[in-house]
């Protein structure tokens, strides 16, 4: 009987590069948004959001804004040469916010989201407050954040902000979640690892 060994690819989390990561990040964001939101948002609304929020130009702008800021982070997670997930955090609005955290649909449940979130927390002061907004019908996301200690602070009904939506679009219920604080200064164990060459910070 022949023994076969499956090669385990190490997960690398690092800062996004505006020169090399844009195309894959935009494509992954579009695919992940469709996968997670199509079950409860109208198709026209999903496509309007994808075309405007996940264009290469929009992603490039977000990466550059985070890069030029002392308090913003756009992190990408790779397994080998393949992009597996990304996260965007900034403090540009009224309060610090985790703007988005997405994982390649076929990689869900493998620790990528947790690795990204832990990497963000390694880069933030342990008592730094921030929030994330999640659609109330996005149950997988709500369970993910609950597992990581996020606490619901309110709900409202609104349209997706910053997007020109079709006239027939209906507002949706969203949930506001506060990140746990204080947090541990070291990441919990997960299936991958942070890139040791990066400052520890999905």
NORSUL-V892779 format. One record per backbone hydrogen bond with DSSP energy under -0.5 kcal/mol. NH is the residue of the N-H (numbers start at 1). CO is the residue of the C=O. Records with the same first field share a line. If there is no record, write none. Layout:
# NORSUL-V892779
NH=CO, CO
This chain:
# NORSUL-V892779
7=5
9=7
12=10, 78
14=76
16=74
18=16
21=17
25=21
26=22
27=23
28=24
29=25
30=26
31=27
32=28
33=29
34=30
35=31
36=32
37=33
38=34
40=37
41=37
46=42
47=43
48=44
49=45
50=46
51=47
52=48
53=49
54=49, 50
59=55
60=56
61=57
62=58
63=59
64=60
65=61
66=62
67=63
68=64
69=65, 66
73=89
75=73, 87
76=14
77=85
78=12
79=82
80=10, 78
82=79
84=77
85=77
86=102
87=75
88=100
89=73
90=97
97=90
98=131
99=88, 97
100=88
102=86
104=84
107=104
108=105
110=107
115=111
116=112
117=113, 202
118=114, 202
119=115
120=116
121=117
122=118
123=120, 201
124=120, 121
128=125
131=96
132=177
134=175
136=173
138=135
139=137
142=138
143=139
144=140
145=141
146=142
147=143
148=144
149=146
150=145
151=178
153=176
154=176
156=174
158=156, 172
163=160
165=163
169=166
172=158
174=156
175=134
176=154
177=132, 175
178=151
179=130
182=126
183=126
193=11
195=13
196=194
198=195
